[in-house]
Amino acid sequence: MNSTNVPRHIGIILDGNRRFSKRLMLKPWMGHEWGAKKVEKVFDWCQELGIREITLYCFSMQNFDRPKQEFDFLMNVFRENFEKLKTDPRLEQNGIRLNFIGRIHLFPAEIQASMRHLMEQTKNHDQHIINFAMAYGGREEVIDAVKKIGEQIKRGDVDVANINEEVFSKNLYMDHEPDLIIRTGGDCRTSNFLIWQSWYSEWFFLEKTWPEFEKEDLINVVNEFGSRQRRFGK
């Protein structure tokens, strides 16, 4: 692998947990536990490959409409894994900063508290960044950015004539742009993920479900990314 072609920032849509579970003849939501274990491994794989930033699409705005039993199961998965992260030695050892992007105020209070704790705990780390997209939607992000800019205009902090792409980006949940985005699970759609930031991302759609995703799959995608010619419209 040519290290000069390794993406700095990748996004991943973690899709296929329920289908994976159904294949094992288990309750469909049980697959989220396998998915959470795979996320832990991805942290290490990305560091080994020299990828500095990851954005993981963990829970969309539309996921709030999941059946109650599945929703409650997912909340427990988040609760347990965020608690584990607080004492994960990799955060300190590898300088990992954690961000949570989305309408996180919609989550139960104790999960919100864990998210804020982890962001505060790691705010000074500067070697790697992991962004968890939670209660996230790309359209919702754009709407929230417009509202923020509108408030700034009302206060007189921003002149309408000075609004440009840079100003808009800084009012999003996240202004970093992924070089490539992976979607597992076999579906070929973007599902409202980073609709502003992904304007020139390279997309990869994999048949494997998220719990089946392995280090070799990541290496293959990174190698393919390195062979693509990115013209950015030129």
C-alpha positions as CSV (number, residue, x, y, z in Angstrom):
1,M,0.0,0.0,0.0
2,N,1.3,3.4,-1.0
3,S,1.1,5.6,2.2
4,T,0.8,8.7,0.1
5,N,-2.6,7.5,-1.3
6,V,-4.1,6.6,2.1
7,P,-7.2,8.8,2.8
8,R,-6.9,11.1,5.7
9,H,-10.6,10.9,6.6
10,I,-13.1,8.1,5.8
11,G,-16.9,7.9,6.5
12,I,-18.7,4.6,7.0
13,I,-22.4,3.8,6.9
14,L,-22.7,0.9,9.2
15,D,-25.5,-1.0,7.4
16,G,-26.8,-4.6,7.5
17,N,-26.8,-5.4,11.3
18,R,-30.4,-6.6,11.2
19,R,-29.9,-8.7,8.1
20,F,-26.8,-10.3,9.5
21,S,-28.8,-11.3,12.7
22,K,-31.7,-12.7,10.7
23,R,-29.4,-15.0,8.8
24,L,-28.4,-16.4,12.2
25,M,-32.1,-16.8,13.0
26,L,-31.9,-14.4,15.9
27,K,-34.0,-11.4,16.8
28,P,-33.1,-8.8,14.1
29,W,-31.9,-6.2,16.6
30,M,-29.3,-8.6,18.1
31,G,-27.0,-7.8,15.2
32,H,-26.3,-4.3,16.7
33,E,-24.1,-6.0,19.3
34,W,-21.9,-7.6,16.6
35,G,-21.9,-4.2,14.9
36,A,-20.6,-2.5,18.0
37,K,-17.8,-5.0,18.4
38,K,-16.8,-4.4,14.8
39,V,-16.5,-0.6,15.5
40,E,-13.9,-1.3,18.2
41,K,-11.8,-3.2,15.7
42,V,-12.1,-0.5,13.0
43,F,-10.5,2.0,15.4
44,D,-7.3,-0.1,15.4
45,W,-7.4,-0.9,11.7
46,C,-7.6,2.7,10.7
47,Q,-4.7,3.6,13.0
48,E,-2.6,0.8,11.5
49,L,-3.3,2.1,8.0
50,G,-2.6,5.7,8.8
51,I,-6.1,7.0,8.5
52,R,-6.4,10.0,10.9
53,E,-10.2,10.5,11.0
54,I,-13.3,8.4,10.9
55,T,-17.0,9.4,10.8
56,L,-19.4,6.6,11.6
57,Y,-23.1,6.8,10.8
58,C,-24.4,5.0,13.9
59,F,-28.0,6.3,14.3
60,S,-30.0,8.4,11.8
61,M,-32.9,10.6,12.5
62,Q,-35.1,8.1,10.8
63,N,-33.9,5.3,13.2
64,F,-36.1,6.9,15.9
65,D,-39.0,5.2,14.2
66,R,-37.6,1.7,14.8
67,P,-39.9,-0.7,16.9
68,K,-39.7,0.1,20.6
69,Q,-37.9,-3.2,21.5
70,E,-35.2,-2.6,19.0
71,F,-34.9,1.1,20.0
72,D,-34.5,0.2,23.6
73,F,-31.9,-2.5,22.7
74,L,-29.9,0.0,20.7
75,M,-30.0,2.6,23.5
76,N,-28.5,-0.1,25.8
77,V,-25.8,-0.9,23.3
78,F,-24.9,2.8,23.2
79,R,-25.1,3.2,26.9
80,E,-22.8,0.2,27.6
81,N,-20.2,1.0,24.9
82,F,-19.9,4.7,25.7
83,E,-19.3,3.7,29.4
84,K,-16.5,1.3,28.2
85,L,-15.0,4.1,26.1
86,K,-14.5,6.3,29.1
87,T,-11.8,3.9,30.4
88,D,-10.5,2.7,27.0
89,P,-6.7,3.2,27.2
90,R,-6.4,3.8,23.5
91,L,-8.0,7.2,23.8
92,E,-5.0,8.5,25.8
93,Q,-2.3,6.3,24.2
94,N,-3.2,7.2,20.7
95,G,-4.4,10.7,21.2
96,I,-8.0,10.0,20.0
97,R,-10.5,12.8,20.1
98,L,-14.2,11.8,20.1
99,N,-17.0,13.9,18.6
100,F,-20.7,13.3,18.5
101,I,-22.5,15.0,15.6
102,G,-26.2,15.3,15.1
103,R,-29.2,16.3,17.3
104,I,-27.9,14.5,20.3
105,H,-30.3,16.4,22.6
106,L,-32.9,13.9,21.4
107,F,-31.3,10.9,23.2
108,P,-32.1,9.8,26.8
109,A,-30.4,12.1,29.3
110,E,-27.8,9.6,30.5
111,I,-26.6,8.8,27.0
112,Q,-26.3,12.6,26.3
113,A,-24.3,12.9,29.5
114,S,-21.9,10.1,28.3
115,M,-21.4,11.8,24.9
116,R,-20.6,15.1,26.5
117,H,-18.3,13.5,29.0
118,L,-16.3,11.7,26.2
119,M,-16.0,14.9,24.2
120,E,-14.8,16.9,27.2
121,Q,-12.4,14.0,28.2
122,T,-10.7,13.9,24.8
123,K,-11.0,17.5,23.6
124,N,-7.2,18.1,23.8
125,H,-6.3,14.9,21.9
126,D,-4.9,15.7,18.4
127,Q,-3.6,12.6,16.7
128,H,-6.9,10.9,15.6
129,I,-10.5,11.9,15.4
130,I,-13.6,9.6,15.6
131,N,-16.9,11.3,14.8
132,F,-20.1,9.4,15.8
133,A,-23.0,10.6,13.7
134,M,-25.9,10.2,16.2
135,A,-29.5,11.4,15.6
136,Y,-27.9,12.5,12.4
137,G,-29.3,13.5,9.1
138,G,-27.7,15.5,6.3
139,R,-30.8,17.5,5.5
140,E,-31.3,18.2,9.2
141,E,-27.7,19.3,9.5
142,V,-28.2,21.8,6.7
143,I,-31.5,23.1,8.2
144,D,-29.7,23.5,11.6
145,A,-26.8,25.4,10.0
146,V,-29.3,27.8,8.2
147,K,-31.0,28.5,11.6
148,K,-27.6,29.2,13.3
149,I,-26.6,31.6,10.5
150,G,-30.1,33.2,10.7
151,E,-29.5,33.9,14.4
152,Q,-26.1,35.4,13.7
153,I,-27.6,37.7,11.1
154,K,-30.3,38.8,13.6
155,R,-27.6,39.6,16.1
156,G,-25.6,41.5,13.5
157,D,-22.7,39.1,13.8
158,V,-22.9,38.1,10.1
159,D,-23.6,40.2,7.0
160,V,-25.7,38.4,4.4
161,A,-23.3,39.6,1.7
162,N,-20.4,37.7,3.4
163,I,-22.1,34.3,3.5
164,N,-20.1,31.8,1.4
165,E,-19.2,28.1,1.5
166,E,-16.6,28.6,4.2
167,V,-19.1,30.4,6.5
168,F,-21.8,27.8,5.8
169,S,-19.4,24.9,6.5
170,K,-18.3,26.3,9.8
171,N,-22.0,26.3,11.0
172,L,-22.5,22.6,10.2
173,Y,-22.1,19.9,12.9
174,M,-18.7,19.0,11.3
175,D,-16.8,20.9,8.6
176,H,-14.3,18.1,7.8
177,E,-14.8,16.4,4.5
178,P,-14.2,12.6,4.1
179,D,-12.0,11.5,1.2
180,L,-13.9,8.3,0.9
181,I,-17.2,6.8,2.2
182,I,-18.0,3.1,2.6
183,R,-21.5,1.7,2.8
184,T,-21.9,-1.9,3.8
185,G,-25.0,-4.1,3.5
186,G,-25.5,-4.1,-0.3
187,D,-27.6,-1.0,-0.7
188,C,-26.4,1.7,-3.2
189,R,-27.7,4.9,-1.8
190,T,-26.3,7.7,0.4
191,S,-29.2,7.8,3.0
192,N,-28.9,11.4,4.0
193,F,-25.2,11.0,5.1
194,L,-22.9,14.0,5.0
195,I,-24.7,15.5,2.0
196,W,-22.6,18.7,2.2
197,Q,-19.3,17.3,3.2
198,S,-19.3,14.4,0.7
199,W,-19.5,16.5,-2.4
200,Y,-16.3,15.0,-3.7
201,S,-15.9,11.9,-1.6
202,E,-15.2,8.6,-3.4
203,W,-18.0,6.2,-2.6
204,F,-17.7,2.4,-2.1
205,F,-20.7,0.1,-1.8
206,L,-20.0,-3.3,-0.3
207,E,-22.3,-6.4,-0.3
208,K,-21.1,-7.5,3.1
209,T,-23.1,-6.5,6.1
210,W,-21.3,-4.4,8.7
211,P,-20.7,-7.3,11.2
212,E,-19.0,-9.2,8.3
213,F,-16.7,-6.3,7.4
214,E,-13.0,-7.2,8.0
215,K,-9.6,-5.6,7.9
216,E,-9.0,-7.0,4.4
217,D,-12.1,-5.3,3.1
218,L,-10.8,-1.9,4.4
219,I,-7.4,-2.5,2.9
220,N,-9.0,-3.4,-0.5
221,V,-11.1,-0.2,-0.4
222,V,-8.1,2.0,0.5
223,N,-6.1,0.4,-2.3
224,E,-8.9,1.0,-4.8
225,F,-9.2,4.6,-3.5
226,G,-5.4,5.0,-4.2
227,S,-5.9,3.9,-7.8
228,R,-8.7,6.4,-8.6
229,Q,-7.9,9.7,-10.2
230,R,-9.6,12.5,-8.3
231,R,-10.1,15.4,-10.7
232,F,-12.5,17.5,-8.5
233,G,-14.3,18.6,-11.7
234,K,-11.2,19.8,-13.4
